[in-house]
Amino acid sequence: MNIILLIFTTSILVSAQNNTIERTETVDTLDIARVWAGHPVGFSLLTHPPYQFVAYYDDKRQLTVAQRLLTVRTWTHHILPVVTGWDSHNYIALAIDDDGYLHLSGDMHVTPLKYYRTIQPFNVATFHRFDRMTGTNESRATYPRFLRGAQNQLIFTYRDGSSGAGNEIYNIYDLKMKLWKRLLDQPLTDGEGQRNAYFDGPVEGPDGYFHLAWVWRETPDAATNHDLSYARSKDLINWSTGAANKSLKLPIKLKDCDIVDPVPEKGGIINGNVKLGFDTQGRVLISYHKHSAQNYTQPWTARLENGQWKKYQITDWPWHWNFGGYGTLQFSIHLGGVTKQTDARLIQGYSHAKFGSGTWLIDPQSLQAIGKVQRQTLSPEMSRIEGTFPGLGVKTSADLGTSDKTDIRYVIRWETLASNFDKPRPEPLPLPSTLRLYALKTIIENAPSGR
């Protein structure tokens, strides 16, 4: 049974520069299903007008895909023969090709590749599992991702191997033959059996390049992350450094890559907090954190300026985050990428276990935080915890597709306990939470006089 709610609420951002207000209004909500709340796993929302699709794990942890026509307020649900475990790496990747066939991959952490494609366009009831993509290097897959190439080709990337010993694989889909083949004849990166790379990107920038940032990790211990690195490409095939625009021979190895900041092991850098962004001139930025000489964990942003990497400390946090260990960690610090707003301001989101969370206003020259903007990324009812079980938090996923309305964006929201290093929790466990779709509208207006 679908429960339908119609709510109008707002969140507000006040600009420190031009005295404008940015309001995020919840225009509509629609319940999708009851879902597992014992640990977090990423779900996927994909809007492809006139359809909308959601991939999630239901209240029994079964992989399920729901769809609806955007003009209809009921969902059709289809359960796939996958039951996920306690591993928070097992997120779901979802995509649609130019002929309307849906592609799905997920529930993988150093396990055989799981890949599904629909037999009919726009019909989740026809999902079929294929036992291979290309048939090679598919026995130890993690981190699936679909993206679009320079010519809008459908591309799939994943890690082959394990933490501390893995390589990044890129496949491309032949739309006419309905077959996958290698985009690259060899892995993009090679840890040489001693390490692996953890990526943010590729992200297509305003300069027409795909930008890729990563850290290397020597072992499954998160403390062994090191050496912030970078590469860029026009076609995802031919790659070069940023600092000297030097062509890179594939696979990219530690000794050959463009090292932005040589942070050592146990130096305070971690995968998951390396974020790409772009400044007001379209120059690439990489935000991350590392330990200072005083052993404080400080946030930084590196910028490629005239062929050289310049590094800027964002703010001063007199606090040390002593992280390490195995499995999915609970982060004490989160950094977002620097983003340019429609009024040319640079902003950056963050959260900190001691110093709270919010959105910085970033100086375009120094890249330092020069103040905060009053911003709520979630509207009040999205932030409010509905469940009564101790420790529940909110998890959201943005839309991977394109909205049917120019002024509306979609987000899905549910509640879950935090990660538990990928280990089972003892009972009692929380009841399933509600997975809900939100339609959001952003309104920019002048602030009242004297505000």
N, C-alpha and C positions, 0 to 999 in steps of 0.2 A: 504494500500500500504506500502510495506517495503522499506525503504531507506537504501542503503548499502554504508558504508564508509570503506575505507581501509587506515589506518594511521599508521606511524611508528614514535613513539616518545619515549623519555626516561626520567626516573627520576634517581637520583644518590645518593648513600650513600657512604661516605668516612670514612673508619675505622681510628680511632685515635691510634689503637694499631699496626696494621700490614700493614698499607699503601696499602690497597686494595680498589677497587671501586666496589660497588654493584649497577648495573644499572637495573632498571625495564623498560622494553621495551614494548610498546603497539604494539602488532603484528597485531591485527585486531579488528574491531568494527562492530557491527550489531545492527541496530535499532529494537526494539521490538514493542513498542506501544506508544501512547500519554497517559499520566497519570495525575491524580489529583495533583495539586501543592499548594492547599490552606492550608494544614497542613501536617506534616510528619507522616507517618505510615510505619512500616517495611514491606518490600517485601521479597520474598524468591526465590533463585536460586538453582536449584538442577541438577547437571550433573550426568547422569547414562548411560555411553556409551552402545549403540550407540545413546542414546537420551539425550535431555536437556529440562528442564521444568522451567518455571518462573510463580510465583503466585503474583498478584499485583492488585491494584485498578485502573481502567481505568479512562479516562477523565470525566466520569459521576459517579465516585466512586463505580462502580460495580466490585465485586470480579471476577477476570478473571484469567484463567490459560492458558498459551501458551506452546506449545511444538514444537520441531523440531528434525529431525535427524541431527546429528552433521555434516554430509556431505551435508546438504541442507541449503540454505541461506534464507529460508522463514519459517514463523511461522504459526502454526494452533492455533487459539484462541477459547476458550470456556468460555462463561459467566455463572456464577452461580447466583442464585436468592438472592444475598446479596448486599445491598447498605450500605456502612459504613457511620457513622456520623462524628462528629468532634473530636472524642476521639483518641488521639495518642497512647493509649494502644492497639488499635485494629489491631495489627500486624498479619501477616499470617505465620503459621507454616506448613511446607511441608515435607513429607518423602515418601520413597518407601520401600516396604517390599521385602523379598527374592524371592517372586514369581512375582514381577513386578507391584503389585497393588499400586497405589498412595493413600496417606492419607493426609488430609488437615484439619486444624482447625484454626479459627481466628475470627476477628470481635467480640471480647468478652471483656467486662469489667464489672464484677459482673452481668453477664447475663447468660441465659441458654446456655449450651454447644452447640457449632456448630461443627459438625464433618461430613466430607465427605470422601468417599472412592470410587475408580473407580470399576466398575463392570467388566471391562476387563483390563488386564495388559497393561501398557504403552499407555493408551488411555484416555486423559483428557476429551474427549467428553462423557465419560461414568461415570463421577462423579455423585454419588448419596448421598443425605443427609440421615444419620441415626439419628433417634431421641434419641438415647442413645448409650453409650458405655457399662457401667455396669448398669445404671439406678438409681444409688444412688449418692447423693452429686453432682448433675450436674446442679443445677438451678442457681448457682451464681459463674460462672467460669471466670477465668482470667489467663493470662500468660501461654498459651499452649506451650508445647515443646515436640518434639519427640527426642529420643536418643536411643543408642544401649547399651545393658547390657553386662555383663561379658562374656556371651556365644553368643553374637551378637543378642540377642532377641530385638525386637522392643518394646520400652517402651514409654509411654506417661505420662507426668506429668502436673499438673495445680494447681492453687490455688482455693480452695473452700471457698467462703466467701469474705469479703471485707478488705480493708486496715484498719489495726488495729484490725481485728477480722477474721482471716482466717487460714486455714490449708492446708498443701501440700499433694496432692493425687498422687499416682503412680499406673498406670495400665500397664499390659503386654499383648501383642497380641499373641493369639494362631493361628499360621500360618495355621495349618491343618484345624481347625474348623472355621477360619475366625471370631473369636470372641475375645472381650476384657474381661479381668478379672482383679481383683486387684492383683498387685504385692505384696502389703503390706495389711494386714488385717485391718489396721488402718492408719490414716495419718502419714506421716513422722514426722511432727512437729505439735504441738498443742499450739495455743496462749491462750487457756483456756477462750476464749470469751473476752479477754482483749487486745490482740495484735496479730500480725502475723509476719512471717519471710519473708524477701526478700533475694533471693539467688543469688550467682554466682556458677554455676556448677549444677550437678556433672561433674567434669572433671577427666578423667582417667589419672593418672600420670605415670611417668617412673617406679615407684615402684609397679605398678599393683593395686594400690588402686584407688577408685573413691573418689575425694576430693570435699567437699562442704563447702562453707563459706557463712555467712549471717549476717544480722543485724535484730534486732527486732524493730517493730514500734508499738506504743501504739494507735495512732489515724491516720486518713487520713492526718494530718498535717505532712509534711516531716521533720519538726524540732524535732519530737518525736522519730526519729530513735535512737537506743542505742545498746550497748553491741555487739561488733564484736564476732561472734561465729563460731564454726567449728565442722565438723564430717567427718569420712571417713569410707569406706566400700569396701570389695572385691567383693560383689555380689549385692549391692543396697538393700539388705534385712537386713543383720546384720551390725549394725553401732557401731562405737566406737569413743572415744575421741582421740585426738592426743597427748595431754600432758601426760596422764597417760595410754593410750591405754586401757581405761576402757570401757566395754560394755555399750551401751546406751539402755535403755528400751524405746520402742516406744509407743506412740508418744513422741518425744523429747520436753521437756518443758524448759522454761527459767531457772528454778531452778536446772535443772539436766544437762544442756549442758556444753560443753567445751568453756568457755569464753576466747577468745584470748586477748581482750582489753576491759575493762569495761567502755567504753565511755558512759557517761550519756546522757539523753535526752538534746537536745539543745547543745550537746558537739561537734558538727561539723562533725559527720559521717552521710552519706546518702547512701541509696540504689542506685545502679547504678554506684557507684564509689568504690565498693568492688570487687577486681579483683584477681583471683588466678594466680599463676605462679610457676616456679620451677627453682632452681639455678643450678650451674654447677655439683653439686653432686646429683641432683635429689630431693633435699629437697623441701617441699612445702612452698610457699610464699603467703602471703596475703597482697595486697596493698590497702590503704584506706587513708582518711584524717580525721583530728580532730582539734579542736581549742587548741592552746597552752595556757600557763599561761598568756601570753601577749595578748591573744584573737586573735592571727593570725591563719588562717586555713592552717595547715601544712600537707604535704604528708608523710606517713609512710609505712613501709613494716615490717610485722611480719614473722619470720621464725621459724619453728619447729626444734629445735636443741637438740638432745639427750633427747627427751621427754619433753622439756620445750619450751614455746614460748618466743622468744627474739624479741624485737621491736627496729627498727632503723628508725630515721628520714632521709628522702631521701635528702631533700634540705631545704633551709630557704626562706620562702615566707612571707615578712612583709605586709600581707594584710588579711583582714577578709571578708569571704563570709557569709553574713547574709541571709541564705535561710530559707524557710518555706512556708507554704500554701498548697493548694489542687490542684489536677489535675497534668498534665504533666508540669514539671518545665523546664525553660531554664537554663541549667547548666553553671555556671561561671568557673567551674573547671572540667576537665575530666582526669581520670587516666586510663592508660592501665595496663595490667599485665606485670610482668617481664618475658622476654623470652630469651632463650638461642639460639644464632645464630650458624650457622654451623662451625664458627671458634672459638666457645666456649665463645665469648663475651656475656655479659648480657646487654640487652637494655630494655628501657621502654618508651613508648610514653606518652605524656601529652599535655594538652592545658590549658591555664589560661587566664582569661579575661584581666588581667593587664600585665602579664609577657610572653605572647605569647604562642607558641606551638612548639613542636619538639620532638626529641628523645634523652633521656639521655643515656649516657654510665654509667653502674652501676658497682661499685666495688664489686667483688664477696664475699669479707669478710664483709665489713661494710655496704653493700647494699646502700651506698650513691651515689648520682649522682656526678661523677668525671669529667664530661665534656659532650659534646653533639656530636652526629654524624650527619653529613649533610645528611638528609634523607627526601625524598618526598614520602609519601605513595601513592600519586596519581600522575600520569603523568600530564604534563602541560595542555593538553586539557581536562583532567578529572576535573581539578580544576577550569578551566575557566568557568564563568557563561555565559550561552547563552541567557537566558531570560533577558528582560529589566525591569521587575517589581521590584520595590524596596524591598529589604529584602530577595530575593531568595538565597538559599544556596544549596550546593551539599549533597546528601545522597547516600550512597553505601551499598551494601550487598555482602558479600563473598559467595563463592560456598559452599553449604552444602554437595555436593557429591564428586565424584572423576573424575578428568580430563581424557580425552582420550589420552593426551600426557604428558609424564613425566616432560617436561620442560615448560608446559603451565598451568596457572591458570586463572579462569574466575571470573569476578566481574560484577555486574550490577550497573548502575549509573543513577540518575535522579535529578531533581531540585525541591525544595519546599520551602515554607515559614517555619519559625520555629514554634514550638508548641505554642499554645495560651491558656494554662491551660485547654485544652479540651473544649473550648467554641467557638461558631461560630464567624467568622469574618464578619464585614460588607463589602458590595461591595464598590469599585471594588475589584475583586480578580484576581490573575494572570491567564494567559492562561495556559492550560495544557503543561507540559514539556515532553521531549522525554526520555523514558526509553530505555537505551542502554546497550548492552552486550559488555564487553571488554575482549579480550584475551591478557594476560600479560605473559611476559617471564622475568626471573631474570638471569642476567649475572654477574658473579664475576670474576674480573681480577685484575692484579697488576696495581697500579697507576704509571703514568709516573715518571721517575727519577726526584727528586727535588721538587715534589709536596708537 
